[in-house]
C-alpha cells in the first residue's frame, strides 16, 4: 500500500488524483456504513411507529452538518444543502420500509 500524501506533498497531478480517488473510496465506504444505520432506523421506526420524516431531527442534522463544515473551513451552506439532499434520500429509503 502506497503512503498517503498530504496535499502539500503532492508533486504532480497524478499524485493528487491518486489521493482524491483514495478519499472517494473511503467516503463511499462511510456512506455505505451510514446507510446501514438508516436501514436499521427504519426497522426501529416501524416497530415504534415513528414516521420516517421527523422535521426537528432533520433540521438538527442539517445544522450539525453546517456547523461541522464551518469548523473545517468549508462552505457551510454548500454542505448543508448537500446534507439536506442526503437526508431527503434517507427519508425516502425509510418510507419504503415503513410502507411494507
C-alpha positions in Angstrom: 0.0 0.0 0.0 1.4 3.4 -1.0 1.9 6.0 1.6 -0.8 8.6 1.9 0.3 12.0 0.7 -0.8 15.3 2.3 -2.0 17.8 -0.3 1.2 19.8 0.1 3.3 16.7 -0.5 1.7 16.0 -3.9 4.2 16.8 -6.6 2.1 16.1 -9.7 -1.5 15.8 -10.9 -1.2 12.0 -10.8 -0.3 12.3 -7.1 -3.3 14.5 -6.5 -5.6 12.2 -8.5 -4.5 9.1 -6.6 -5.3 10.8 -3.2 -8.7 12.1 -4.4 -9.6 8.6 -5.7 -8.4 7.1 -2.3 -10.6 9.5 -0.5 -13.6 8.8 -2.7 -13.3 5.1 -1.8 -13.2 6.0 1.9 -16.1 8.4 1.6 -18.3 5.9 -0.2 -17.5 3.3 2.4 -18.6 5.7 5.1 -21.8 6.5 3.2 -22.5 2.7 2.9 -22.0 2.4 6.7 -24.3 5.4 7.2 -26.9 3.7 5.0 -26.8 0.6 7.2 -27.8 2.8 10.2 -30.6 4.4 8.1 -31.9 0.9 7.3 -31.8 0.0 11.0 -33.5 3.2 11.9 -36.3 2.4 9.5 -36.8 -1.0 11.1 -36.9 0.5 14.6 -39.3 3.3 13.4 -41.6 0.6 12.0 -41.7 -1.2 15.4 -42.0 2.0 17.4 -44.5 3.7 15.0 -42.3 6.7 14.3 -42.6 8.4 10.9 -39.6 8.5 8.5 -39.7 12.3 8.4 -39.1 13.9 11.8 -38.7 17.5 10.9 -36.9 18.6 14.1 -34.4 15.8 13.7 -33.9 16.7 10.0 -33.1 20.3 10.9 -30.8 19.3 13.7 -28.8 17.1 11.3 -28.6 19.9 8.7 -27.5 22.4 11.3 -24.9 20.0 12.6 -23.5 19.4 9.0 -23.4 23.2 8.5 -21.6 23.7 11.8 -19.1 20.9 11.2 -18.4 22.2 7.7 -17.8 25.7 9.1 -15.4 24.3 11.7 -13.4 22.6 9.0 -13.1 25.8 7.0 -15.6 24.5 4.4 -18.6 26.3 2.8 -21.3 25.6 5.4 -24.2 26.5 3.1 -22.9 24.1 0.4 -22.6 21.2 2.8 -26.0 22.0 4.5 -27.5 21.7 1.0 -25.7 18.5 0.3 -26.8 17.0 3.6 -30.4 18.1 3.0 -30.3 16.0 -0.1 -28.7 13.1 1.7 -31.3 13.3 4.5 -34.1 13.5 1.9 -32.8 10.3 0.3 -32.6 8.6 3.7 -36.2 9.6 4.4 -37.3 8.1 1.1 -35.5 4.9 1.9 -37.1 4.7 5.3 -40.5 5.4 3.8 -40.1 2.4 1.5 -39.5 0.2 4.6 -42.4 1.8 6.6 -44.8 1.2 3.7 -44.3 -2.5 3.8 
